């Protein structure tokens, strides 16, 4: 998916944070909802301005952002997470 059509940033809206085009719903807000246990369907039901393609674009955007970063999980940090 080409998220550039659906995820935008403008300096005067949400302090320039990435958001779904045509809304004031930030990418981070959608991720927070999902991390809190909301399903995609619940988001779509509660926020009718958000479309299924918007949710897919959020994940494609985050995927591409993560591809640009180097993440190294240190052994000590991994031990703390599993034990």
Secondary structure, 3 states (H helix, E strand, C coil): CCHHHCEECECCEHHHCCEECCCCCEHHHHHHHHHCCCCHHHHHHHCCCCCHHHHHHHHHHHHHHHHCCCCCCCHHHHHHHHC
